[in-house]
């Protein structure tokens, strides 16, 4: 696993924990954040990728 993949997976794990916490506090979001909706999952993956790319640009991290 290269540096980019490691950081990407690390961010996914962090954001999934955040989703779980929000889901517990806001029961009306359970269905949306449960991971059963493939459209929401694709949207989340794009958000994760954008976060990683922003960090890459901000700190000048070269993942290659």
Secondary structure, 3 states (H helix, E strand, C coil): CCHHHHHHHHHHHHHHHHHHHHHHHCHHHHHHHCCCCHHHHHHHHHHHHHHHHHHHHHHCCCCC
